[in-house]
Amino acid sequence: MNPYVVAAWDIGSLRAASARFVEIAESTRNWVTRGEAVRAALAAPGAWDGVGSLAGLTDLAGWLGVTARSGPPLSALAEGIVEAVGWYGQAQQAAAGALRTAAASGVAVSAQGDVTPGAQADTTGMAPEQAAAVLDRAAAASTVLAELDRCREATARADALLRSDIGQFLALGVPGFDASSGFVDLALALNVTGNLASRTLAVPVGADPEVVAFWWAGLSLDEQLRLINDSPELIGGLDGVSAWARDLANRAVLEELLRANPLDPFALSVAAALQVAATTGQPVQLYLLDPEQELAGIAVGDLDTADGVAILVPGMNTIVTADMSAHVGDAVQLWETTQVVDPTGSVAVLAWIGYDTPNTAQAPFGFHAEWGAPALAATVAGVAARPGGGPKTTVIAHSYGTVVTGKAAQEPGPLGADAVVLVGSPGVGVRAGEFEVPAEEVYVGEADWDLIADAAWHGVDPSETWLYGGTCIEAGSQRLFGNGHTAYYEPTSAALWNMAYIVQGHRANVARC
Amino acid sequence: MTVLTVQIAILDAAAESLMGVCGTVRAAAGDLGEVVTALAVAAPESALATELPGVPVEHLAEVIAARGQVLAARVADSARAYRELEAALLGRMERAGGVVPVPR
């Protein structure tokens, strides 16, 4: 402990801040009181009925429970801080006193707290006046040492007290809660999730995503958690269910897969891709996990709250076991670019390998697109069906993914997207005006040296927008030679920046051709 | 005025109140963050500076505020649904030129 640092501690600020901490911790009671009044008003007979009111009231009770249970640990920590600040004040006084005494008596104190000369004095052979001076300095050094000991003791006591209170807050009050935890973790940790355990729950498998979203929003948190726990395979793949819930369910399934076979190549690929997504420091959601068909989808960002969502639809020869990390890498690249073009716009990018992609020999034919289109349409509808209004959704399709997207637009009901981006397309099968979004919101880009995009296997080359319709966007990169077909998500690609502007809704910045 | 009008008023007021509570909680979260920073700055090298900033007190309040806002939005959605229902019923009454029973 450096006595100079301790002597400079601002005890006045510490007292003011710790008092404010106590005030805030105490105010949790007021939050609960006000929330209780709202709950009571809603629970009055005839005030709130209809679908979802029971679950809503239960969730409100759960929220109040969590809030009430969070108050005491917070207050205990606040009181601990106040007590520690008292000891820090004593330490500061002792350090300042020691340094004052030392300065007045010619005693040196190092940053480590060593005192020179020490408290022991040898006056042998000295003249009486010199001996008296030496003895005075030794006495002063003794006082300084005693003050420094008092400083160390008070600091150690305050530190220990604070560590203990912090430990209690983390371990006893809100166990397992950390900066990455959400409300569900908190509710589980505090064992406050409401109580509707007796209601029978039927999962609407096969229903439209809008219907599923309505049903899901009408469940209490307790019921949602029960379903996730009891039927993770169903919930994890059900379009219309909130992304946080699908993530929780799919991670449980993934954990089980890895427990059953730690070398399962599908599970390992998904786990590795989750790590790639985590490098952004953003929420990562395992939105889709289908071990039987070997399909997966991972979102960078929070699909439940993002203002803008991009769904990346890959092309041929893209399989989870070999390409999930690379596909997520593309999502990370796009997500990071969206934050460069507008750091204030919240975005989630879903790397989706949700259909059985064709191999090169199969790519000229439309069968895989026919099979994959319903899944893509349901995924887009599921994202858009978010309660309280869906995000601005952009489907970004690459290569054969553009064919799947074209087929998805032909599925019953509107596509559910706000914009469509087609890059490296070997033909789409539908014209820009048939995407169920305004034709100018269909953006088409083609890089140099992209031979696949010129194949026209599936009809008109969409990059010929004078014939196809839509908006032509720049898609070139600094890759001079080589395969331009795989360059669209590279940082130097104009396509990547244009996608970022489109996802963020900055249409004026899109570089057109 | 229909039977639904009263319910709409209750739901609107509840959503607004709950949103207000969440605003207070969110502001408290920000205050907690500032307090923790102030404590750390005022006593460098102490546990206030080395340990306390790692305790997610600000995050705790933010999580509570965010969840409360979701619930407030749910109540507001109900109010909106009731309002749409009321408008539809009133429209139907007008078209019928008389009184149509209002379902509860």
Chai-1 contact restraints between the chains, C-beta under 6 A:
chainA,res_idxA,chainB,res_idxB,connection_type,confidence,min_distance_angstrom,max_distance_angstrom,comment,restraint_id
A,V5,B,P44,contact,1.0,0.0,6.0,A-B,restraint_1
A,V5,B,E45,contact,1.0,0.0,6.0,A-B,restraint_2
A,W9,B,A43,contact,1.0,0.0,6.0,A-B,restraint_3
A,D10,B,A42,contact,1.0,0.0,6.0,A-B,restraint_4
A,S13,B,A38,contact,1.0,0.0,6.0,A-B,restraint_5
A,S13,B,A42,contact,1.0,0.0,6.0,A-B,restraint_6
A,L14,B,A42,contact,1.0,0.0,6.0,A-B,restraint_7
A,L14,B,A43,contact,1.0,0.0,6.0,A-B,restraint_8
A,A17,B,V35,contact,1.0,0.0,6.0,A-B,restraint_9
A,A17,B,A38,contact,1.0,0.0,6.0,A-B,restraint_10
A,A17,B,L39,contact,1.0,0.0,6.0,A-B,restraint_11
A,R20,B,V35,contact,1.0,0.0,6.0,A-B,restraint_12
A,F21,B,V35,contact,1.0,0.0,6.0,A-B,restraint_13
A,I24,B,A28,contact,1.0,0.0,6.0,A-B,restraint_14
A,I24,B,D31,contact,1.0,0.0,6.0,A-B,restraint_15
A,I24,B,L32,contact,1.0,0.0,6.0,A-B,restraint_16
A,W31,B,V21,contact,1.0,0.0,6.0,A-B,restraint_17
A,W31,B,V25,contact,1.0,0.0,6.0,A-B,restraint_18
A,R34,B,V21,contact,1.0,0.0,6.0,A-B,restraint_19
A,G35,B,V21,contact,1.0,0.0,6.0,A-B,restraint_20
A,V38,B,A14,contact,1.0,0.0,6.0,A-B,restraint_21
A,V38,B,S17,contact,1.0,0.0,6.0,A-B,restraint_22
A,V38,B,L18,contact,1.0,0.0,6.0,A-B,restraint_23
A,A41,B,A14,contact,1.0,0.0,6.0,A-B,restraint_24
A,L42,B,A14,contact,1.0,0.0,6.0,A-B,restraint_25
A,A47,B,I10,contact,1.0,0.0,6.0,A-B,restraint_26
A,G56,B,R74,contact,1.0,0.0,6.0,A-B,restraint_27
A,D59,B,L71,contact,1.0,0.0,6.0,A-B,restraint_28
A,L60,B,L71,contact,1.0,0.0,6.0,A-B,restraint_29
A,W63,B,R67,contact,1.0,0.0,6.0,A-B,restraint_30
A,W63,B,G68,contact,1.0,0.0,6.0,A-B,restraint_31
A,W63,B,L71,contact,1.0,0.0,6.0,A-B,restraint_32
A,T67,B,I64,contact,1.0,0.0,6.0,A-B,restraint_33
A,S70,B,L60,contact,1.0,0.0,6.0,A-B,restraint_34
A,Y88,B,A43,contact,1.0,0.0,6.0,A-B,restraint_35
A,D159,B,A47,contact,1.0,0.0,6.0,A-B,restraint_36
A,L162,B,A47,contact,1.0,0.0,6.0,A-B,restraint_37
A,R163,B,A47,contact,1.0,0.0,6.0,A-B,restraint_38
A,R163,B,E51,contact,1.0,0.0,6.0,A-B,restraint_39
A,I166,B,E51,contact,1.0,0.0,6.0,A-B,restraint_40
A,I166,B,V55,contact,1.0,0.0,6.0,A-B,restraint_41
A,D178,B,P56,contact,1.0,0.0,6.0,A-B,restraint_42
A,A179,B,P56,contact,1.0,0.0,6.0,A-B,restraint_43
A,A179,B,H59,contact,1.0,0.0,6.0,A-B,restraint_44
A,F183,B,V63,contact,1.0,0.0,6.0,A-B,restraint_45
A,F183,B,R67,contact,1.0,0.0,6.0,A-B,restraint_46
A,L186,B,V63,contact,1.0,0.0,6.0,A-B,restraint_47
A,G388,B,A73,contact,1.0,0.0,6.0,A-B,restraint_48
